[in-house]
Amino acid sequence: MLHQDWMHLALTQAQMAFEQGEVPIGAVVVHHGRVIAAAHNEREQKNDPTAHAEVLAIQRAAEVLGSWRLTEASLYVTLEPCPMCAGAIMQSRIKQVVYGAMDLKGGATGSVMNVLDYNLWNHKVDIVAGILEKECSDMLKLFFSRLR
Amino acid sequence: MLHQDWMHLALTQAQMAFEQGEVPIGAVVVHHGRVIAAAHNEREQKNDPTAHAEVLAIQRAAEVLGSWRLTEASLYVTLEPCPMCAGAIMQSRIKQVVYGAMDLKGGATGSVMNVLDYNLWNHKVDIVAGILEKECSDMLKLFFSRLR
């Protein structure tokens, strides 16, 4: 499978968030060639400030593997992670993050800051940006245009 | 109540983590003069890389208040927050963070980086450092000395 194929699955999650009135961001965790966790933003429904797509996907992946160390996993997410999610990625020792749209106002893997660049505990995360960027970005734009 | 009094409650949580073989870090959330949530690190038991004291305390506080916005709350934590937890603090709009020991290797509210200083969405978090610093630090030192 290509990055685009996994990102399509993350976009499907984002679409589910959209339909539920949540900011449309989706994520999947891929481990040894298969999806082991999928999630979308659920902040409003859960009344939980930590219920971002990435955090939920990481929690579910750890549950599936029975370990908090996701060293062999890749995370696909439709929007560049915020500081909390970039920190969660670091905590989980995920090896690769692939994201769609950049977040120029809050992105923490390069745009506003780069949490992963501090390389705490010598953990190195590979970052791939801009996969299906337009599709990921368009879904967010449509969501916010309807709120106005 | 003084900062020290609330920090003693966070230390009690850290002690519980210690007794369970978890890195001894504890946190409480104070809202309008009373504790509405308390938690300690549970990463190993839960096999969850996001199960830090601060994240769990924030999740519980949001559940108690029925809102993800903790704008009137203060978080007391025995160790300087990591990037994930500093990001969760920002996401929850907590107004004040009070911590005990500094984390020179991973602290994200001043030591290695300052996630809160980026002031995304114009949210300002007040930070108080060094409350019961020695007690908080000593508990961590004792824990790690026993692992060797």
Contacts between the chains, C-beta under 8 A, distances in Angstrom:
chain1	res1	chain2	res2	distance
A	43	B	68	5.6
A	44	B	68	7.6
A	46	B	68	7.9
A	47	B	62	5.6
A	47	B	63	7.0
A	47	B	66	5.8
A	47	B	67	5.7
A	47	B	68	5.2
A	48	B	59	5.7
A	48	B	62	5.3
A	48	B	63	7.4
A	48	B	68	5.8
A	49	B	58	6.3
A	49	B	62	5.9
A	49	B	68	4.0
A	49	B	69	7.5
A	49	B	70	7.2
A	49	B	88	6.7
A	49	B	91	4.2
A	49	B	92	3.9
A	49	B	93	7.5
A	50	B	50	7.3
A	50	B	55	5.8
A	50	B	58	6.3
A	50	B	59	5.9
A	50	B	88	5.3
A	50	B	91	6.5
A	50	B	92	7.7
A	51	B	68	7.8
A	52	B	91	7.7
A	55	B	50	5.8
A	58	B	49	6.4
A	58	B	50	6.3
A	59	B	48	5.7
A	59	B	50	5.8
A	62	B	47	5.6
A	62	B	48	5.4
A	62	B	49	5.9
A	63	B	47	7.0
A	63	B	48	7.5
A	66	B	47	5.8
A	67	B	47	5.7
A	68	B	43	5.6
A	68	B	44	7.6
A	68	B	46	7.8
A	68	B	47	5.1
A	68	B	48	5.8
A	68	B	49	4.0
A	68	B	51	7.7
A	69	B	49	7.5
A	70	B	49	7.3
A	82	B	87	6.0
A	82	B	91	7.1
A	82	B	120	8.0
A	83	B	83	6.0
A	83	B	84	7.9
A	83	B	86	6.6
A	83	B	87	3.4
A	83	B	90	6.5
A	83	B	108	7.9
A	83	B	115	4.7
A	83	B	118	7.6
A	83	B	120	7.9
A	84	B	83	7.9
A	84	B	84	5.7
A	84	B	85	8.0
A	84	B	86	7.9
A	84	B	87	2.8
A	84	B	88	4.8
A	84	B	90	7.1
A	84	B	91	5.4
A	85	B	84	8.0
A	85	B	87	7.1
A	86	B	83	6.6
A	86	B	84	7.9
A	86	B	87	7.2
A	87	B	82	6.0
A	87	B	83	3.4
A	87	B	84	2.8
A	87	B	85	7.1
A	87	B	86	7.2
A	87	B	87	5.2
A	87	B	108	7.2
A	87	B	115	7.8
A	88	B	49	6.7
A	88	B	50	5.2
A	88	B	84	4.8
A	90	B	83	6.5
A	90	B	84	7.1
A	91	B	49	4.2
A	91	B	50	6.5
A	91	B	52	7.6
A	91	B	82	7.1
A	91	B	84	5.4
A	92	B	49	3.9
A	92	B	50	7.7
A	93	B	49	7.5
A	105	B	120	6.8
A	106	B	120	5.0
A	106	B	121	7.5
A	108	B	83	7.9
A	108	B	87	7.2
A	108	B	115	7.8
A	112	B	118	5.9
A	112	B	120	6.8
A	113	B	113	7.3
A	113	B	115	7.3
A	113	B	118	6.0
A	115	B	83	4.7
A	115	B	87	7.8
A	115	B	108	7.8
A	115	B	113	7.3
A	115	B	115	7.2
A	118	B	83	7.6
A	118	B	112	5.9
A	118	B	113	5.9
A	120	B	82	7.9
A	120	B	83	7.9
A	120	B	105	6.8
A	120	B	106	4.9
A	120	B	112	6.8
A	121	B	106	7.5
